[in-house]
Amino acid sequence: AEGIYVLSGEIDSGGWAFASSLAMSKKIDHRLLNQNIRLSFNGKICSLDDIHRHTCDLSSSPTKSLVKKPHKSIYKRVQEGIQKNHLSFTPEEIREMFFIDQERFKRPIHCVGHEIYRCNAAIGFVNDKDIYCFPWFSQKMVMSQIPGIRRTCETLAELGKIVLLPISGNVAAFNDYNIINFPNNLVR
């Protein structure tokens, strides 16, 4: 179901493996997940490859599609997604929706600094993605990024999207989200 899910546990507890397996390219071996796992999306049992088509990796490392043209600005990527998917938004409305700085919006993805998650979310949104996966955060890493992470999570949730946020242990700033504690038997 749509909403924000905090996958709480250490990096080797399963939450990170689950989120990153959903976000990985289908060309990467998915040995992180148990072969017997049953995945459901929009009320249908589906394969991991099916889920990939609906998933956006918010991590700071650019995905294969973003690496193809590394100097293309966030603005241009958003504009292309809007045109390709016949959306009724303007690039400026998307920029404002995801709280992206005007100057960073003109930059390529590898030059947006701490706004990488917002920029990747905006690109994913205009490309019709439904599941958004953050990278795993230690408590120390997440503390300095709480406002930006919350803003991105809440924007996506308001748009009816699913957000997966794997973090180390409990972080009080996210206690109002759905918490799933790991370890879990999802990993081998």
N, C-alpha and C positions, 0 to 999 in steps of 0.2 A: 504494500500500500504506500501511497505517496507520503512524504514526510522526511524527517531528518533522523538518521540512525547513527548513534555513537557506538562504534565497535570498540569496547573498552578492554584493554589488555596489553601485555607486553608484545613486542614485535614478533615473537615466536609463539604467540598464544592462539593464532588463527584468524583474528579480525583483519589484520593486514593482508594475510594470504587470501582471504575471501575477497576483499575489496580489490586488491591488485589483480587477482585472477579474472574478475569481471572486466577490469579496465584494460587488460593486456590485449595486444593485437592477436588476431586469430592465428597468425603464423607462428606464435610463440607456443611452446609446449606448456600445457596447463597442468603440470604434475603437482601443483600446490593443492588442488582440490581432490578429494576422494572421488574415485570414478563412479561411485554409487549415489552421489549427491543428486537430489531431484530439485531442479530449478523451475520456478513458475514465474511467468511474466504476463500481465494482463489476463490472468485467469487461465492460462494455458501452460502445460508442461512444455519446456523447450530446452534446447541444447545450449551449451556455453557459447557456441558460435552465434546462435540466434540472439543471445543477450548482448553480445559485442556490438551488434548493429544499433543498439539503443543506448550504449554506454559511452560516457565522456570521461576521460582520464584527466583529472585536474592537476596532476603532478607537475613539478617544475621542469621535468625533462620533456622536451617536445616529442609529440607522437610522430609517426612516420609521415602522416599527411601534412603536418606542420613543417617538417624538415625539408620537404620537396622544394619549397620556395621560402627559404629562411628570412629573406629581407622584406617579405610582404608584411605590411602593417596590420595591426589588429583591425583598424577601420576597414581596410580592403577585404580582409577575411570575413568580417561581419557583413559587409555589403554584398559579397559574393553569396554568402549563406542566405541572406534575405532574398536575393534574386532567384537563386536556385530553388528555394522552397516556397516562393511566392507568398512571403509574409507581408503583412501590412504595417510593419515597423520601419522606421528610418534608422540608419546607423546611429544617429545622435540619440534617439530614444533608447536603443539598446545600451549605449554607453552610459546614459543616465540610470537606466534600470539596474545595471550592475555596478554603479558607482565607480566607474573607471575615470581616472584623471584625463583631462583633454589632451595633455601633452603625451602621456603614455599611450593613448589610443592611436596616435600617429606612428608609434614605434613598432618594430618587429617583435615577435613573441619573446625572443631571448633578451630583450632590452626593457622589459616592463617591471623588473624588480619584484617587490612584495605584492604587486597586483596580478601576479601570474595566475592565481586561482580564479580571480574575477574575470580576467581576460579569457582563460580557457573555458570558463562557464558560459560567457557570452557567445563564444564561437560555437560551443556545443549546443546552446539553445537555438541559435539560428540554423543549425544543421539537424534539428529535430531529434536531439538526444533526450532520453527520459531518466537515465540513471547516471549520477555524478559521483565519482570516486576520488576522494582526497587521498594523498599519500599518508602513510603512518606518521604520527607526530609523537615525540617524547613529550613529557609534561613540560620540560624546559623549553623545547622548541615551540610548543603551542601557546605558551603564556604571552609571548610578545605579539602573537598574531590573532588573538581572540577576537578583537573587533572586526577585522577583515573576514575572518572565517565565518563568524556569526552572520555578518551581512550577506555573504555569498550563500550560506545555507538557507537563510530566511527568504532571500529573493527567489531561490530555486523552489523552495517549498510553496511559496505563494503562487508560483507558476504551475503547481501540481506535479513537481518532479520528486524523484527519490534521491536522497543524498546519503552517502556512506562516509563516515568520518572515523577512521581508525586512530585511536589515541591510547597512550600508555595510562592505564588506571583511570581513576575518576578525576575529572576536572570540573569543579563546581560551576564554572561558567556555562557548562553544557548540560546541567542537571535537568533542565526543562525540555530536553530532547528525549527521544526514545533511546534508552540505554540497553545494549546487548552486551553482557559480560562474557569474555572469553577467558580461559580456554574453552574451546568447543571441539567437537569431533569432526569438524569439516576438513581438517588437514590430515595428511597421512602421517 
